[in-house]
């Protein structure tokens, strides 16, 4: 079976998507400056739902499904998925964390007394772990695998080494996302 050339498999990154994600970040700044409680909450919740939903779906459904697929199928899906999520996931993470901080400040959560402040501290700890892990570990690994898959003859052993601890990292990332949902449910129902 002949291997598909990278050009046949890998779509290029659409510059308009990059402009769109940049526009979302500009919109975030405008929303923060407006300091409207509803709009800030809406942006925080929507970006958080999208970030968490996509993360959990990819980690617990798409990833396991791909592991049992033939190499060429995994390659084809990855080559189409990475360019689409390359800017989406960091943008959602940045918007969620930033608007969450300003919304918490707006609602007075940053001034909550102890032990209620423990929930704020939990949210800050989890968002820090998620952001560092996502931007510092998951994204670079995805890019390395993507770049290897773009080659006419990808080194499967190198890909295997890159992904060796990836499954555990994604699992931990998913658990952190679920933990954040628990913390956010506490905020919504009152500290």
N, C-alpha and C positions, 0 to 999 in steps of 0.2 A: 504494500500500500504506500503510495507516494505521500510525502508530507506536504502540507499546504505551505506556501511561502508566507512569511510574516505579513506582507502587504495584503494577502487574501484574508488573513485572520484578524489582524489588528486595525481597527478603525483609528484614525487620528483623533487627537483631542480637539473638540470643536471650540474655537476661540470665543464664540458667542456664549457658551456655557461658562467660561471663565469670567467673562464680562458680567453675566447674570449673577454669579456668586459674589463678585465684587460689589454689584449693586445691592445684594442682600446685606452685605456688611455695612454699606453706606446707609441703607434703610435702618439697620440696627442702631447706628449712631444717631440718626434722626429721631427714632423712637425713644432712645434714652434721653435725648435733649428735650423732647416733648414732655417727658415725665408724667404721661397719662397712665394711670393705674391699669385700666382695662387693656390698652394697646400694648403696654410693656408685658403684662401678664400673658396676653394672647401670643405675642411673639415668643416669649419664653416657653410656653406650653407647646405651641406648634413645633418649634424647632426641637424641643426635648422629645416630643412624641415621635417625630420623624427620625431623629438620631437613634433613640432607644429602639424603636420598632425595626428600623433597617438593621441595626447591629444584631439584635436578637434573631431576626429572621435569617440573616446571612450566617450567623454563627451556629445556630441550632438547627437550621433546615437546609440552606443551600450548601454549606460546607460538608455536612455528613452525606448529602445526596451526591455531591461531586466526588467524594472519596471512593465511592463504589463505581464510578463511571470510568470508561476507558480513557487513557491519557489524552488522546486527541479531543475528546469531548470536554474534558477538564480544561484543556488548553484553549479551546474555542470559547468557552464560557468566560474564563478568566480574562482572555484578551479583549472581550467586549465589556466586561464588568469593571475592570480596574480604571479605564479611562473615564467611565461614567461616575465612579465614586471617588476618584482622586481628589477632586475639589469639593464635592458634595459633603463628605463626612467631616473633614476639618472645618468647613464653613458652619455646618450644623453644630458641631462641638463648641466652636468659638461663640456662636450666637447664644446657645443654650446657657453656657457658663456665665457669659458676660451679662446677659439680660437677667439671669437668675440672681447675680450679685446685686445689680441695681434694683431689682424688684424686692429682694430681701431687705435692702437698705430702706427703700420706699415704705415698706410695711413695718419697719422697726425691728425686724428679726435680729439685726446685727447688734442691737442693744438689749437683747433678751437676757434676763438674769439666769444664773445657773440654777437648776439643772436643765432648763429649757434650752439654754445656749448649746448644750451638748448636741442637740439635733442640728443646729446651725454648723457646728464643728464637724459633725458627721457628713453633712452635705458638702462642705468645703473639702474635706478629706477625700470623699468619693470622687468629686468632680476633678480634683487634682490627679488622683490615680488614673481615672479614665482618660484625661487629656494627655498626660505624660505617656501612658501606655499606648494610646491610640496614635498620637503624633510621633512618639519617639521609638516605638517598637513595631506596632502593627503596620503602619503606613510604610516605613522603610522596608520591612519584609515583603509586603505586597509589591512594592516597586522593584525590588531585586528579583523576585519570582517573575514578575511581568517582563522585565528586561531580558531575563534568561529565556522566557517563552517566546520572545520576539525573534530569537535566533532561528535560522533554518533547521539546525539540529540542536535543540535544547539539551543541556546536561542534566539528565534526570537525577543523577546522584547529588549534584549541587542543589537542585530544587528540594530533594528529600532532606538534605542537611539544613537548608533554610527553614523548612517547615517542621523540623523535628519537634521543637517545643511550641510551635505555633498553635497547635490544637489546644494545649493546656492554657496558653495565653488567652486565646479566644474564649475558652470556658470561663476563666477567671474574669475576663472583661464582661461577659454576659452576667455573671454573678454580681459584679459591681453595678451593672445597669439595673438589675432587679433590686439590689439594696437601695439604689437611688430612688426607685419607685416607692419603696417602703418609706423612706425619709420624706419624700414629697407628699405622700398620703398623710403623714403626720402633720406636715405644714398646713395642708388644706383643712384638716379637721381641727386644727388648733394646737398650739404648743401648750 
